[in-house]
Amino acid sequence: MVPDPRELGSKIERGLIERGILKHLQEHTPALEDGRITTGYGYPITGLEKFLGYFDQSINIANFPSISIVTDFSVTHSVCKYTKKDGGDEVWLDGKQDRKYTEKARRALQFFKSVYEISGSFRFYIERKKKYENAKGLGESASVAASVARALIENVFGKVALSDVTLVSRFARMVSGSGTRSVSGGLSIWLSYPYIEESHSAGYFIRDTDDFHVGAFPMPSMILTDSAHTLAKESDFYGKWVSSKYNNILEELDNGFDTEHLMKRAQEEMYMLNSIILSRGHFIQTPASLDIINSLVNFTAKNEGLYYTADTGPSIVLLSRDKKLIDEFVSSREEEFIWSSSRVTESKPQKNFLERSGKFLK
């Protein structure tokens, strides 16, 4: 008999409650002010137990839980302005009106407004600051989602509501599922499974990532994450992957989310994700990223403790508890390599960013 994802998801949820990881939403009352302007920030994530495929895309409920770490390969800052006039929701990204994020924002805001019986409009100005020029697979959508969610929640409920991480994470989910784990920060889990109570589907902080050393080879690609979600669900291998995910996460609950085990799983998950997408006739990797992977296979066969992974792009992320192992491998390569901080902290926007945003939010 095939295990019921709803039953296994509930079992994971009970385990998170027992360990004090899961925290439910608090009660908040909107206090809207015409013309109010607030800011938010967000960082990207790298998947360990990865995620592809929604059970209910209308409210971004995933088919299974996922685990990640927050990095600072980039940072996103947002400004949110509320006006009483209806029909004016829009998004400006990096100085341009962005159709894709405007559509995502309108869908997310429609849900948000319906939950709290809010009218009026929200306008967002967003800028991304990256440690690289161009790359795919380094979690930028998560950083955007977290940034706009923080700006929105403060705008509607006040600064004190930002401490309710479950609230912020829940609405980051409506922009990007991975945004849930960006909001919760550190090592965190996005609890999601078929028929979950919608308000419980959010990111939950497990612990800090001081024992993770993380860096990346940024690589460009044309594949879109939204396309990868669709392709994955069409694969004959997808159902098997879904079933295995629950057992793996239950195992991680039992072993206390052991760092070495999570790094190993991140590497295994990279191959699984690539195989699923390949089975639908698409290839995530590029000749350049494949050359790095080939070198990593040879290096890690002789050097235990270095792991590698990739999400829905060819950018290769290195993970280890021993920074010297990463340094040794990187010294043998000529490609651009960037580091992430071991612990990511709050990022405040610079004054010139606020001045630029004013030109778009008049």
C-alpha positions in Angstrom: 0.0 0.0 0.0 1.3 3.5 -0.9 1.8 5.7 2.2 -0.7 8.6 2.4 1.2 11.9 2.1 -1.4 13.6 4.3 -0.8 11.1 7.1 3.0 11.3 6.8 2.8 15.1 6.6 0.7 15.2 9.8 3.3 13.0 11.4 6.1 15.4 10.5 3.9 18.3 11.8 3.4 16.5 15.2 7.2 15.9 15.4 7.9 19.6 14.8 5.4 20.5 17.6 7.0 18.0 20.0 10.5 19.5 19.4 9.3 23.1 19.8 10.0 24.0 16.2 6.5 24.7 15.0 4.9 27.9 16.2 1.3 28.8 15.2 0.1 32.2 14.0 -0.7 35.0 16.4 -3.8 37.2 16.1 -3.2 40.6 14.3 -5.5 43.4 13.4 -4.9 45.6 10.4 -4.1 49.3 11.0 -4.0 50.8 7.6 -2.7 54.3 6.9 -3.1 56.0 3.5 0.4 56.7 2.0 2.3 54.7 4.6 5.7 53.5 3.4 7.6 50.5 4.9 10.7 48.5 3.9 11.7 44.9 3.9 14.7 42.7 3.1 15.2 39.1 2.1 18.0 36.6 1.4 18.1 33.6 -0.9 18.1 30.0 0.1 19.8 26.8 -1.0 17.8 23.6 -0.8 19.0 20.6 1.1 15.8 18.6 1.0 14.6 20.1 -2.2 11.2 21.2 -3.5 9.5 20.9 -6.9 5.8 20.7 -7.6 2.7 22.2 -6.0 -0.3 20.3 -4.7 -2.4 23.5 -4.9 -0.8 26.2 -6.9 -3.7 28.6 -6.2 -2.3 29.1 -2.7 1.2 27.6 -3.2 0.8 24.4 -1.1 3.6 22.0 -2.0 3.4 18.2 -2.4 5.9 17.7 0.5 8.0 19.5 3.1 11.4 20.9 2.2 14.5 22.0 4.1 17.1 24.7 3.3 19.7 27.1 4.6 19.7 30.9 4.0 22.7 32.4 2.2 23.8 35.9 1.4 24.8 35.3 -2.2 22.5 38.2 -2.8 20.1 40.4 -0.9 16.8 42.0 -1.9 15.4 45.3 -0.5 11.8 46.4 -0.9 9.6 49.4 -0.3 5.9 49.0 0.1 3.4 51.9 -0.2 -0.3 51.6 0.7 -3.0 53.7 -0.8 -6.8 53.7 -0.2 -7.5 53.6 -3.9 -8.3 50.2 -5.3 -6.8 48.7 -8.5 -3.3 50.1 -8.2 -1.3 47.0 -7.1 2.0 46.9 -9.0 5.7 45.9 -8.7 8.8 47.7 -9.9 11.9 45.4 -10.0 15.4 46.8 -10.4 14.1 50.0 -12.0 11.6 48.4 -14.3 7.9 47.5 -14.1 8.0 43.7 -13.9 5.0 41.9 -15.3 5.9 38.5 -13.8 6.2 39.7 -10.3 3.3 42.1 -10.6 1.1 39.1 -11.5 2.5 37.1 -8.6 2.0 40.1 -6.3 -1.6 40.7 -7.4 -2.5 37.0 -6.8 -0.8 37.0 -3.4 -2.4 40.4 -2.4 -5.8 39.2 -3.5 -5.5 36.3 -1.1 -4.0 38.5 1.7 -6.8 41.1 1.3 -9.5 38.4 1.5 -8.1 37.0 4.7 -8.1 40.3 6.5 -10.9 42.0 4.6 -8.7 44.8 3.3 -9.3 47.2 0.4 -6.9 49.6 -1.3 -3.7 49.0 -3.2 -0.1 48.2 -2.5 2.8 49.3 -4.7 6.3 47.8 -4.4 9.7 48.9 -5.5 12.3 46.1 -5.3 16.0 46.0 -5.9 18.4 43.0 -5.8 22.1 43.3 -4.9 24.1 40.3 -6.0 27.6 39.0 -5.4 27.6 37.8 -9.0 26.6 39.3 -12.4 24.3 36.5 -13.8 23.4 33.1 -12.3 20.5 30.6 -12.1 19.8 28.4 -9.1 20.9 30.7 -6.3 17.5 31.4 -4.7 16.7 34.9 -5.8 12.9 34.4 -5.9 13.0 33.4 -2.2 14.8 36.6 -1.4 12.3 38.7 -3.3 9.3 36.9 -1.6 10.8 37.4 1.9 11.6 41.0 1.2 8.1 42.0 0.0 6.4 40.0 2.7 8.3 41.8 5.4 7.5 45.2 3.9 3.8 44.3 3.5 3.3 42.9 7.0 4.9 45.9 8.7 2.8 48.2 6.5 -0.5 46.6 7.5 0.1 45.5 11.1 3.1 47.5 12.3 6.7 46.6 13.1 5.8 44.4 16.1 4.1 41.9 13.7 7.5 41.2 12.1 8.4 39.1 15.1 5.6 36.7 14.2 7.7 34.8 11.7 5.0 32.4 10.8 2.7 35.2 9.7 5.4 36.8 7.5 6.5 33.4 6.1 2.9 32.4 5.3 2.4 35.4 3.0 5.9 35.1 1.5 4.7 31.7 0.4 2.1 33.3 -1.8 4.9 34.9 -3.9 7.3 32.0 -3.8 7.2 28.8 -1.9 10.9 29.0 -1.2 10.3 32.4 0.4 8.9 30.7 3.4 12.3 29.4 4.4 14.0 32.7 3.6 11.8 34.4 6.2 12.4 31.7 8.9 16.1 31.9 8.3 19.1 29.7 9.2 18.4 26.0 8.8 14.6 25.8 8.4 11.8 23.6 7.1 8.8 24.6 5.0 5.9 22.5 6.3 3.7 21.7 3.4 1.7 18.7 2.3 -1.7 17.8 0.7 -4.7 19.2 2.6 -2.5 20.9 5.3 -4.3 23.6 7.2 -3.3 26.6 5.0 -2.2 28.9 7.8 0.3 26.2 9.0 2.1 26.0 5.7 5.0 28.2 6.5 8.8 28.1 7.2 9.9 27.1 10.7 13.4 27.9 12.1 15.4 24.8 13.2 18.7 26.3 14.2 21.6 28.5 13.1 24.1 27.4 10.4 27.4 28.3 12.1 28.7 24.8 11.3 28.0 25.1 7.6 30.6 26.6 5.3 28.9 27.5 2.0 30.1 28.9 -1.3 29.0 28.8 -5.0 30.1 28.8 -8.6 27.5 31.1 -10.1 26.4 29.9 -13.6 23.8 31.4 -16.0 20.9 29.4 -17.5 17.7 30.0 -19.5 15.5 27.5 -17.6 12.7 29.0 -15.6 11.8 27.7 -12.1 8.1 27.8 -12.9 8.8 25.6 -15.9 10.7 23.1 -13.7 7.7 22.7 -11.4 5.5 21.7 -14.3 8.1 19.4 -15.9 8.8 17.6 -12.6 5.2 16.7 -12.0 5.0 15.3 -15.5 7.9 12.9 -14.9 7.2 9.2 -14.3 9.8 9.3 -11.5 8.1 12.2 -9.6 5.7 10.0 -7.5 8.6 7.9 -6.2 10.5 11.0 -5.2 7.5 12.4 -3.4 7.2 9.1 -1.4 10.8 9.1 -0.4 10.8 12.7 0.7 8.6 12.0 3.7 10.7 9.1 5.0 13.9 11.2 4.6 12.5 14.1 6.5 11.1 11.9 9.2 14.6 10.4 9.5 16.1 13.9 9.8 13.6 14.7 12.6 14.8 11.6 14.5 18.5 12.4 14.0 18.1 16.0 15.1 18.8 17.4 11.6 22.4 16.3 11.7 24.6 18.6 9.6 26.6 16.0 7.9 23.6 14.0 6.9 21.8 17.1 5.6 24.8 17.9 3.4 24.9 14.4 2.0 21.2 14.6 1.3 21.6 17.9 -0.5 24.1 16.2 -2.9 21.8 13.2 -3.4 18.8 15.5 -4.0 20.7 17.4 -6.7 21.1 14.2 -8.7 17.4 13.3 -8.1 16.1 16.7 -9.2 18.3 16.7 -12.3 17.2 13.2 -13.2 13.5 14.1 -12.9 13.9 17.2 -15.2 16.0 15.2 -17.6 13.3 12.5 -17.9 11.1 15.2 -19.5 13.7 16.1 -22.1 15.3 19.1 -20.4 18.8 19.5 -19.0 19.6 21.8 -16.0 23.3 21.6 -16.3 25.7 23.2 -18.8 29.1 22.1 -20.1 30.8 24.4 -17.6 28.8 23.1 -14.6 29.3 19.5 -15.7 33.0 20.0 -15.8 32.9 21.3 -12.2 30.7 18.3 -11.1 33.1 15.9 -12.7 36.1 17.4 -10.8 34.0 17.3 -7.6 33.3 13.6 -8.1 37.1 12.9 -8.4 38.0 15.2 -5.5 35.4 13.9 -3.0 36.3 10.3 -3.7 39.7 11.1 -2.1 38.5 13.8 0.4 35.6 13.1 2.7 33.5 15.9 4.1 33.0 18.1 1.0 29.5 18.0 -0.6 28.0 19.8 -3.5 24.5 20.6 -4.7 22.4 22.6 -7.1 18.8 23.7 -7.3 16.9 24.5 -10.5 19.9 25.9 -12.3 23.5 25.0 -13.1 25.1 27.1 -10.2 27.0 24.6 -8.1 27.0 25.2 -4.3 29.7 23.7 -2.1 29.0 22.6 1.5 31.3 21.5 4.2 32.0 21.7 8.0 35.7 22.2 7.0 36.3 25.4 5.1 39.8 24.2 4.1 38.3 21.5 2.0 36.3 24.1 0.0 39.4 26.3 -0.3 41.5 23.4 -1.6 39.0 22.5 -4.3 38.3 26.1 -5.4 42.1 26.7 -5.7 42.1 24.1 -8.6 39.4 25.9 -10.6 39.5 29.1 -12.6 35.7 29.9 -12.5 34.2 32.7 -10.4 33.5 31.6 -6.8 31.6 33.4 -4.1 31.2 32.8 -0.4 28.1 33.0 1.9 28.3 34.1 5.5 27.9 31.3 8.1 25.2 33.4 9.8 23.0 35.9 7.9 21.7 38.9 9.7 19.2 41.7 9.1 20.0 44.0 6.2 18.8 47.6 6.2 18.4 49.6 2.9 20.7 52.4 2.1 19.5 56.0 1.9 20.0 56.2 -1.9 17.8 53.1 -2.3 14.9 54.9 -0.5 15.5 58.0 -2.7 15.3 55.9 -5.9 12.1 54.2 -4.8 10.4 57.5 -4.3 10.6 58.2 -8.0 8.4 55.1 -8.7 6.0 55.2 -5.7 4.6 58.8 -6.1 
